[in-house]
């Protein structure tokens, strides 16, 4: 019964999210002494492609009440699609996809929400109010909004509404497209809080640095042209930035050992995840070439890198020991070096004839044709370095 009430109430929220001529979601049925309000962090400079994670908080709602969070293009006069008897704008996600309960003070607790770019709706499939296909019409109301919609002053927003009919909305905005210069070169590093550091000429496309994470970030990988990257958390959850696309994760799996790193295929249409025991998980067009999953290791695996043609990869242990698979060639390691800090990640060079190893303090060790471009070894870091990625395309 409670579930049925939730569905009716949250879908009523969607119906209450009527698009106003001002381009913002109108509040409907707000009650109580305090005005319902939500805050989205970060709410500006979000990556204009891929996905990003924001934190939603709120206050002024009915205590201990169920509600849903949704993302919408706020352009007025959109077609609507009927969902359980309610007319919902096609440019909105389904509010049932993120259900939250307010606390005893009527506050919306800190909640992670994934912002999607491109076509975000419709909340249901079928024929919409104009007689068209809801999915087709939803593509006309993306996030970020089209250039014409932005010129008219419209944006996208995050909304929350509860069973009491109280709703609140916060606008969000996106950064410009993340582009890499011709013949870009270098490597990126990621910290455990999701902060990203770029070296060489690689662009910054966003980070999870201001996000409350369920699990710490442990690795990253670059797309083929350097105009995007993925971050991976220890549970295998994936965060995509720039032109990086989501191809799957171990987020819903029970893992024997936590994920510690990742590497991408040359075309950026797949990636590998590696666990601390050396177990390898393949997604998209990534092919499995072997692992240390059945081996007894001196030190745990902490990262991986892939060859230029995507037909092999290296695994690296915390002492800098290297394990090569497929057509990956061994170029050296820190296995016999006394390190100030353990190795935490590696990245391959553009032609696959070398690689960098990165330590927790950001120190960089170069092998094969890898060139040193800088490090965070002399920088005071808020969190240790945990991941790295080198440019896949030939520089």
Protein Blocks (a to p, Z undefined) as FASTA:
>chain_A
ZZmmmmmmmmmmmmmmcccfkopacdehiacjbdcddddddfehiafehjdddddddehi
aehiacddddddfbehiacddeehiacdfkbccfklpccdddfkopacdddddddehjfb
dfbecjdfkopafklmmmmmccdddfklmmnopacddddddfkopacddddddddddddd
ehiacdddddfkopacdehjbdcebdfklpccfbdcfbdcddfkopaccdddfkopacde
hjbccebdfklpccfbdcfbdcddfkopaccdddfkopacdehjbccebdfklpccfbdc
fbdcddfkopaccdddfkopacdehjbccebdfklpccfbdcfbdcddfkopaccdddfk
opacdehjbccfbdfklpccfbdcfbdcddfbdZZ
